[in-house]
Amino acid sequence: MKTVNDFNFNGKRVLVRVDFNVPLDKTTFAVTDNTRIKAALRTINKILSDGGSVILMSHLGRPKEGPADKYSLKHVVSQLSSLLNHDVTFVDDCMGATSACNNLNPGDVLLLENLRFYKEEEKGDADFAKKLADYGDFYVNDAFGTAHRRHASTAVVAEYFAGKRCAGFLMADEIQNAQKVLIGAKRPYTAITGGAKVSDKILIIEQLLERVDNLIIGGGMAYTFFRAMGGQTGASLCEEDRLQNALDILESAKKKGVKILLPVDSIVADSFSNEASHHVCKSDHIEAGWMGLDIGPEASQLFAETIQNSATLLWNGPMGVFEMSNFENGTRTIAQAVADATNKGAYSLIGGGDSAAAVNKFGFADRVSYVSTGGGALLEFLEGKKLPGVELLLVD
């Protein structure tokens, strides 16, 4: 795969798909987490240092009824300008930027309005993509987080840039790091999965069972396994229609020699609230009306020991409701263990989404090997699926 390092963009107008889908303050609309903006800076600066101009395009949120102020990328401009130490021009209509793009000078940076204000973006409309393509001389995809979608700006637009398209630094880094847990991973290899639903993780778990030595299962999804094995899980999350899937996973792991670790104890609460009454109990003996909201201290210790004795680690999904202070300790312990293992020489990949949010919250982001920006995209890549936003980049 060619990257921006393989080209000189002197005098070129470069259309760059970035992922500026960042959280905004609900009142002031100020950017509250600039991680994704900072991740794009290397690619932008490379183009500018070559003497090119940059046309940035992204989505923000999920607008359903066309343009809406709370989803406008204008709220990103000041943060982007500050991080780049460079003025950024904003065009308030991604389809009305022809004049602004034609008048760009080397060193200029222009940001288009939210692509999803047009339904044609998510439909992968060819005419919409062609209009975007007309803005630039070259196309760079640096939005790994949306690479699993065949949208106009992430996949279709690349068709108009044969020989003039490549991956940005972030895209290349994401793929390189994902491949480290797919090909030739050092052992012992431990995968940590969490989150609410088994159904969201079945495909990735099936793939992981072909590769890992240990599979840690925490979060709400663990209670579906306990229920499948005949345990009492009270009011905990449980997918009744996935009980057989859970049993099949356990059986498959046994046949493949993969050790599955489920949380032996849980912190349970009488309501979904940080102020709820809570206590520790065995995960398969939760009383009616009580729900598991975090793994317990014994589970935390056992999981941490396995993690710290691993050479390769993949973490996707929290161990509990870590957004609530009374139910964050399990996820914090896992984050600490992954950081400690990394410090001892293990390779650790944090799989985007809530796992990335957790390592950021607890201050471990710079103590692991790599934090992915792509939750769904990373999962699909690890599941062995082809990513539409990547496929054409592999052709040239």
Secondary structure, 3 states (H helix, E strand, C coil): CCEHHHCCCCCCEEEEECCCCCCECCCCCCECCCHHHHHHHHHHHHHHHHCCEEEEECCCCCCCCCCCHHHCHHHHHHHHHHHHCCCCEEECCCCCCHHHHHCCCCCCEEEECCHHHCHHHHHCCHHHHHHHHCCCCEEEECCHHHCCCCCCCCCHHHHHCCCCEEECHHHHHHHHHHHHCCCCCCCCEEEEECCCCCCCCHHHHHHHCCCCCEEEECCCCHHHHHHHCCCEECCCCCCHHHHHHHHHHHHHHHHHCCEEECCCEEEEECCCCCCCCEEEEECCEECCCCEEEEECHHHHHHHHHHHHCCCEEEEECCCCCCCCHHHCHHHHHHHHHHHHHHHCCCEEEECCHHHHHHHHHCCCHHHCCEECCCHHHHHHHHCCCCCHHHHHHHCC
